[in-house]
Amino acid sequence: MAFTKYDLLAALIEAQGKESTDEVGWHYLLMGVVHRLGEGYGSEEALADELFNFLAEATVPAQSEEPALSGKQ
């Protein structure tokens, strides 16, 4: 069985995750990035878009669907 550089990165991240606590969740974020890097994308732009979307969804709090208050109560 052949291993890719992404398999190696994932294994290293997994080993580091077992060695230390990760209260913030960087381990899962890095694993998500590595898995996306290992998937085939048609272009660098498509990969960049996928990584941007993944990181944004994983790190930016969800916005409320409710309209902002106008100051009137």
C-alpha positions in Angstrom: 0.0 0.0 0.0 1.4 3.4 -1.0 1.2 6.3 1.4 0.9 9.9 0.2 2.5 12.9 1.8 -1.0 13.8 3.1 -1.2 10.4 4.9 2.1 11.2 6.6 0.9 14.7 7.6 -2.3 13.2 9.0 -0.4 10.6 11.0 1.9 13.2 12.4 -1.0 15.4 13.4 -2.8 12.4 14.9 0.3 11.4 16.9 0.7 15.0 18.2 -2.9 15.1 19.2 -2.5 12.0 21.3 0.6 13.6 23.1 -1.0 16.8 24.2 -4.4 18.3 25.1 -6.1 20.4 22.5 -8.7 22.5 24.2 -9.2 24.7 21.2 -9.6 22.0 18.6 -6.7 22.8 16.3 -6.1 19.1 15.8 -9.4 18.7 14.1 -9.0 21.8 12.1 -5.5 20.7 10.8 -6.9 17.2 10.0 -9.7 18.8 8.0 -7.1 20.9 6.0 -4.9 17.9 5.3 -7.8 15.8 4.2 -8.9 18.5 1.8 -5.4 18.9 0.5 -5.3 15.1 -0.2 -8.5 15.3 -2.2 -8.3 16.1 -5.9 -9.5 19.6 -6.9 -9.6 20.8 -10.5 -7.5 23.9 -9.9 -5.5 25.8 -7.2 -8.4 28.3 -7.1 -10.9 25.5 -6.4 -8.7 24.2 -3.6 -8.2 27.7 -2.2 -11.9 28.3 -2.2 -12.6 24.9 -0.4 -9.9 25.6 2.2 -11.2 29.2 2.8 -14.8 27.9 3.2 -13.8 25.1 5.5 -11.7 27.4 7.7 -14.3 30.1 7.8 -17.0 27.6 8.8 -14.8 26.0 11.4 -13.6 29.2 13.0 -16.1 32.1 12.5 -19.2 32.0 14.8 -22.4 31.5 12.9 -24.3 34.8 12.3 -27.8 35.1 13.6 -30.6 35.1 11.0 -32.5 37.7 13.0 -32.2 41.3 11.8 -30.1 43.7 13.9 -31.9 45.7 16.5 -32.5 49.3 15.3 -32.3 50.7 18.8 -36.1 50.9 19.2 -37.7 48.9 22.0 
